[in-house]
Every structure is written in structure tokens, then in C-alpha cells.
Amino acid sequence: MQKSFDTPKIVTIDKVVDETPTVRTIYFADDVMSGVLPGQFAMVWVPGVNEIPMSVMISQEKGKAAFTVRKHGSATTELFSKKVGDQIGIRGPYGNSFTIKQGKLLLVGGGTGLVPLIRLVTFLQKTDDVTIIMGSKTKSEVFFESAAEKLLEGTKHQVIVVTEDGSYGKKGLVTDVMDELVKTNKFDGVYTCGPEKMMYKVVQIASTNNIHVEASIERMMKCGIGMCGSCCFGDMMACKDGTVFDGKTLLSNKEFGHTHRTKSGVLENY
């Protein structure tokens, strides 16, 4: 397990890449974050706004890492607006990581949930047979397709893009495509990250077909170290017990895929 650092470190943004009109990847130099395990996360301090959990994106440059952010709430919008030369605070890494299996593997991601899956790809063997299903609502929101193809060069693989409106790739949901794939392929492991309702279906499909499955859970987090309890679901906390959980554990949790908590801790249905 990568050692975590609980005191925020100030880093300077040295590159910004627009992935879509609402998604950007911001790069910075940091030896610790550049070496995190797939599934681990950092707490990112946006000065004057908030501190939020973020999966750590890979960088092709040694000693550098990145965060891929979608403009949504106040903190992510402010982080999205950061420019080269601006500073943010980071602490961590926190959480566990995906179990690295070998063989025929299926990775299923939606939106910025692709970040830990792209990092996972860098830990896989060239002998593995890797299929990535990446989902978006429409063509303009598709990103990381070329990055995945480049990382998997020289490996038996396929990258399947799915858009809900059919404007690019296959039309429908990633779970529709997964459902078809497991009927004709024998996978040794499934990994997923993205919207929880999507992950719930992925875990159900994999478990029904007796395939080992792990999901990286995204929940409300305020501290990242198990003190505030904001990320609790059932009797577990996403930050300390996860964020990666296996299918059996998740399907035994009555909150997974059905409810989430607001900033005030109120339990609401999806």
C-alpha cells in the first residue's frame, strides 16, 4: 500500500488538457501521486472553496500525475477553471486498490469513472486480453478512447465506446453491451467505476455469471480518513474500507445501487 500523507501539499498546475466542453485534465508534478495504485484517491483542496476526493489520472511524464474533473458543483467548477500556474492542495493517497488479476479482463467505465480504470490498464500484463467499455451520453462527451488504445498497443484488446443517443460507437448503455459480451466470452475478472446505478448493474451481471468483479465506489466524502462518516453506506465507509469492494460485499449492502447520502447525511433514493 502506498504511504499516505495527511498534511496537504501545495502543487502547481503545469498543463491543462480539454477532454470535452465540460471535462478537463489538469497535470502537476508530484512523485507520490504519480505512483498511486489503481483505485486509490486523493483529497484535493480548492483554495477558498472546498476539499474533494479525486481519482488520480496517469501522466506520460515521469513524476507527474493529474486529475480529470467534470464541471458540476461549486468545487469541481472552480477546479475546472484553474489555469497553468495556479495552485491546489493535495493529500493522500487514500483507500485500497483493485486486485490485479490476469487473463481475459473486462473494464466498464462511465464518465470520469474511467480514470482509475485507465490507471489499472498500466498495471496489467501484455499477455492479458483486455476489453474496455466506456460510456457517455453523446459523442461530444467521449474521452480517453485514444488514450486507452495507445496504452493497450501490442496487447490483445478492444475498446468499445457506447453512447446513449447512438451519436458515436454503439447505441445504448454500457451494461447492455456487457450483457451481450458475457454471453459469448469467458472473462476472468471485471472492474468498474462510474455512476453507482451503472456499477450496480455491472456487479449484478458479473456475479450472475460467476465472474470476479470489483467496483470503485464514489460517495460523499469530507475527510477521506474515516473520521467524518459522510461516506458511510451500510456498515462500511467508502474511504477506509474501500473505495474498491468486491461484488459479494457490495450485493450484501442494502444501500449499494439504491440510496445515497446528501452533504447533510440525509439518505435519499436514487
C-alpha positions as CSV (number, residue, x, y, z in Angstrom):
1,M,0.0,0.0,0.0
2,Q,1.3,3.4,-1.0
3,K,2.1,5.5,2.1
4,S,-0.4,8.4,2.6
5,F,0.4,11.9,3.6
6,D,-2.3,13.7,5.7
7,T,-0.8,17.2,5.5
8,P,-1.9,19.0,2.3
9,K,0.9,19.6,-0.1
10,I,0.7,22.6,-2.5
11,V,1.3,21.8,-6.1
12,T,1.4,24.0,-9.2
13,I,-0.6,23.1,-12.3
14,D,1.7,22.9,-15.3
15,K,-0.6,21.7,-18.0
16,V,-4.3,21.7,-18.8
17,V,-6.0,19.5,-21.4
18,D,-9.6,19.9,-22.5
19,E,-11.1,16.5,-22.9
20,T,-14.7,17.7,-23.7
21,P,-16.5,21.0,-23.3
22,T,-17.2,20.1,-19.6
23,V,-14.2,17.9,-18.7
24,R,-10.6,18.9,-18.3
25,T,-7.4,17.1,-17.1
26,I,-5.0,19.2,-15.0
27,Y,-1.4,18.0,-14.7
28,F,1.1,18.6,-11.9
29,A,4.4,17.3,-10.7
30,D,4.3,15.0,-7.6
31,D,6.3,11.8,-7.1
32,V,3.8,10.4,-4.6
33,M,0.7,10.8,-6.7
34,S,2.4,9.7,-9.8
35,G,2.9,6.2,-8.3
36,V,-0.5,5.6,-6.7
37,L,-2.2,2.2,-7.1
38,P,-5.3,1.9,-9.3
39,G,-8.4,2.7,-7.2
40,Q,-6.6,4.9,-4.7
41,F,-7.7,8.6,-4.4
42,A,-6.5,11.9,-3.2
43,M,-8.2,14.7,-1.3
44,V,-7.9,17.9,-3.4
45,W,-8.1,21.3,-1.7
46,V,-9.5,24.0,-4.0
47,P,-8.5,27.2,-2.0
48,G,-11.4,29.2,-0.7
49,V,-14.0,26.7,-1.9
50,N,-13.8,23.1,-0.6
51,E,-11.8,19.9,-0.4
52,I,-13.0,17.0,-2.6
53,P,-12.0,13.4,-3.4
54,M,-10.5,12.7,-6.8
55,S,-9.1,9.6,-8.5
56,V,-5.6,10.1,-9.8
57,M,-5.1,10.1,-13.6
58,I,-1.9,8.9,-15.1
59,S,0.6,11.1,-16.9
60,Q,3.1,10.0,-19.6
61,E,5.7,12.2,-18.0
62,K,7.8,10.7,-15.1
63,G,7.0,12.1,-11.7
64,K,3.7,13.7,-12.8
65,A,0.1,13.0,-12.2
66,A,-3.3,14.5,-13.0
67,F,-6.9,15.0,-12.0
68,T,-9.7,14.7,-14.6
69,V,-12.6,16.9,-13.5
70,R,-16.1,17.4,-14.8
71,K,-17.6,20.9,-14.2
72,H,-20.6,20.2,-11.9
73,G,-20.8,21.6,-8.4
74,S,-19.0,24.7,-6.9
75,A,-15.8,22.9,-6.1
76,T,-15.4,21.0,-9.4
77,T,-16.4,24.1,-11.4
78,E,-13.6,26.1,-9.6
79,L,-11.1,23.3,-10.1
80,F,-12.2,23.1,-13.8
81,S,-11.4,26.8,-14.2
82,K,-7.8,26.5,-12.9
83,K,-5.1,27.5,-15.3
84,V,-1.4,26.7,-15.8
85,G,0.5,28.4,-12.9
86,D,-2.4,28.1,-10.4
87,Q,-2.0,26.1,-7.2
88,I,-4.1,23.5,-5.5
89,G,-3.6,21.4,-2.3
90,I,-3.4,17.6,-2.3
91,R,-3.2,15.0,0.4
92,G,-3.1,11.2,0.3
93,P,-3.2,8.8,-1.4
94,Y,-6.0,7.0,0.5
95,G,-8.0,3.8,0.1
96,N,-7.3,0.4,-1.2
97,S,-6.8,-0.7,-4.8
98,F,-8.1,-3.1,-7.4
99,T,-6.9,-6.7,-7.2
100,I,-4.7,-7.3,-10.3
101,K,-5.9,-10.4,-12.0
102,Q,-4.5,-11.9,-15.2
103,G,-6.3,-13.4,-18.2
104,K,-9.3,-12.1,-20.1
105,L,-10.4,-8.9,-18.4
106,L,-13.3,-6.6,-18.8
107,L,-13.2,-2.9,-17.7
108,V,-16.5,-1.0,-17.6
109,G,-16.5,2.8,-17.0
110,G,-18.7,5.8,-17.3
111,G,-17.6,9.4,-17.4
112,T,-14.7,10.4,-15.1
113,G,-15.1,6.9,-13.6
114,L,-12.7,5.9,-16.4
115,V,-9.8,7.5,-14.5
116,P,-8.9,4.6,-12.1
117,L,-9.6,2.1,-14.9
118,I,-7.1,3.8,-17.2
119,R,-4.5,3.7,-14.4
120,L,-5.4,0.0,-13.9
121,V,-4.5,-0.7,-17.5
122,T,-0.9,0.4,-16.8
123,F,-0.7,-2.4,-14.2
124,L,-1.9,-5.2,-16.5
125,Q,0.3,-7.6,-18.3
126,K,1.0,-7.5,-22.1
127,T,-0.3,-11.1,-22.2
128,D,-3.7,-10.1,-20.9
129,D,-6.7,-9.9,-23.2
130,V,-8.4,-6.6,-22.3
131,T,-11.8,-5.2,-23.2
132,I,-12.8,-1.7,-22.2
133,I,-16.4,-0.5,-22.4
134,M,-16.6,3.3,-22.0
135,G,-19.9,5.0,-21.8
136,S,-21.1,8.6,-22.5
137,K,-24.4,10.3,-23.2
138,T,-23.4,11.6,-26.6
139,K,-20.4,11.9,-28.9
140,S,-19.2,15.3,-27.6
141,E,-18.7,13.7,-24.1
142,V,-16.5,10.8,-25.2
143,F,-12.9,11.0,-23.9
144,F,-10.0,8.7,-23.2
145,E,-10.7,6.5,-26.2
146,S,-7.4,7.3,-27.9
147,A,-5.5,7.1,-24.5
148,A,-6.8,3.6,-23.9
149,E,-5.9,2.5,-27.4
150,K,-2.4,3.8,-27.0
151,L,-1.9,2.2,-23.6
152,L,-3.1,-1.2,-25.0
153,E,-0.9,-1.2,-28.1
154,G,0.8,-4.6,-28.5
155,T,-1.9,-6.3,-26.3
156,K,-4.9,-8.2,-27.5
157,H,-7.7,-5.8,-26.8
158,Q,-10.8,-3.9,-27.9
159,V,-12.1,-0.5,-26.8
160,I,-15.9,-0.2,-27.2
161,V,-17.4,3.2,-27.0
162,V,-21.1,3.4,-26.1
163,T,-23.3,6.5,-26.3
164,E,-26.8,6.7,-25.0
165,D,-28.1,8.6,-28.1
166,G,-26.1,6.5,-30.6
167,S,-24.2,9.5,-32.0
168,Y,-20.9,7.6,-31.7
169,G,-20.0,4.0,-31.3
170,K,-22.7,1.6,-30.1
171,K,-26.1,2.9,-29.0
172,G,-27.4,2.2,-25.5
173,L,-25.9,1.6,-22.1
174,V,-22.6,0.1,-21.2
175,T,-24.4,-2.6,-19.3
176,D,-26.3,-3.6,-22.4
177,V,-23.0,-4.2,-24.2
178,M,-21.6,-6.0,-21.2
179,D,-24.6,-8.3,-21.0
180,E,-24.0,-9.4,-24.6
181,L,-20.3,-9.8,-24.2
182,V,-20.5,-12.2,-21.2
183,K,-22.8,-14.5,-23.2
184,T,-20.0,-15.1,-25.8
185,N,-16.8,-14.6,-23.7
186,K,-15.4,-16.1,-20.6
187,F,-13.9,-13.3,-18.6
188,D,-11.5,-13.9,-15.6
189,G,-12.3,-10.5,-14.0
190,V,-14.5,-7.4,-14.3
191,Y,-13.5,-4.0,-13.0
192,T,-15.9,-1.0,-12.9
193,C,-16.1,2.7,-11.9
194,G,-18.8,5.3,-12.7
195,P,-22.3,6.2,-11.7
196,E,-23.5,3.8,-8.9
197,K,-26.6,2.6,-10.7
198,M,-24.4,1.6,-13.6
199,M,-22.0,-0.2,-11.3
200,Y,-24.8,-2.0,-9.5
201,K,-25.9,-3.5,-12.8
202,V,-22.3,-4.4,-13.8
203,V,-21.8,-6.2,-10.5
204,Q,-25.2,-8.0,-10.9
205,I,-24.3,-9.2,-14.4
206,A,-20.8,-10.4,-13.4
207,S,-22.0,-12.1,-10.2
208,T,-24.8,-13.9,-12.0
209,N,-22.2,-15.2,-14.5
210,N,-19.8,-16.2,-11.7
211,I,-17.1,-13.7,-12.7
212,H,-14.9,-12.0,-10.1
213,V,-15.9,-8.3,-10.1
214,E,-14.7,-5.2,-8.2
215,A,-16.1,-1.7,-8.2
216,S,-14.6,1.6,-7.1
217,I,-17.3,3.4,-5.1
218,E,-17.9,7.1,-5.4
219,R,-19.6,8.5,-2.3
220,M,-19.9,11.8,-0.5
221,M,-16.5,12.3,1.3
222,K,-15.4,15.2,3.5
223,C,-12.3,13.9,5.3
224,G,-11.0,10.8,3.4
225,I,-9.7,9.2,6.6
226,G,-12.8,7.7,8.2
227,M,-13.5,10.4,10.8
228,C,-16.5,12.3,9.4
229,G,-18.6,9.3,8.4
230,S,-20.0,11.1,5.4
231,C,-19.2,8.3,3.0
232,C,-20.8,5.5,5.0
233,F,-23.1,3.1,3.2
234,G,-24.5,0.2,5.2
235,D,-21.9,-0.6,7.9
236,M,-19.0,0.4,5.7
237,M,-17.2,3.6,4.8
238,A,-16.0,4.1,1.2
239,C,-12.8,5.9,2.2
240,K,-11.5,3.5,4.8
241,D,-13.0,0.1,3.8
242,G,-12.7,0.9,0.0
243,T,-13.0,2.6,-2.3
244,V,-12.7,-0.8,-4.0
245,F,-15.1,-3.5,-3.0
246,D,-15.8,-7.0,-4.4
247,G,-19.2,-8.0,-5.8
248,K,-20.2,-10.2,-2.9
249,T,-19.6,-7.4,-0.4
250,L,-21.5,-4.9,-2.5
251,L,-24.5,-7.0,-3.2
252,S,-24.9,-7.7,0.6
253,N,-25.1,-4.0,1.2
254,K,-28.7,-2.8,1.0
255,E,-27.6,0.8,0.2
256,F,-25.5,0.0,-2.9
257,G,-27.3,1.0,-6.1
258,H,-30.4,2.1,-4.2
259,T,-29.6,5.1,-2.0
260,H,-27.0,7.8,-1.4
261,R,-26.4,10.5,1.2
262,T,-26.6,14.2,0.8
263,K,-24.0,16.7,2.2
264,S,-26.1,16.8,5.4
265,G,-26.1,13.0,5.7
266,V,-29.7,12.5,4.7
267,L,-30.4,9.2,3.0
268,E,-32.1,9.6,-0.4
269,N,-33.2,7.1,-3.1
270,Y,-31.5,7.2,-6.5
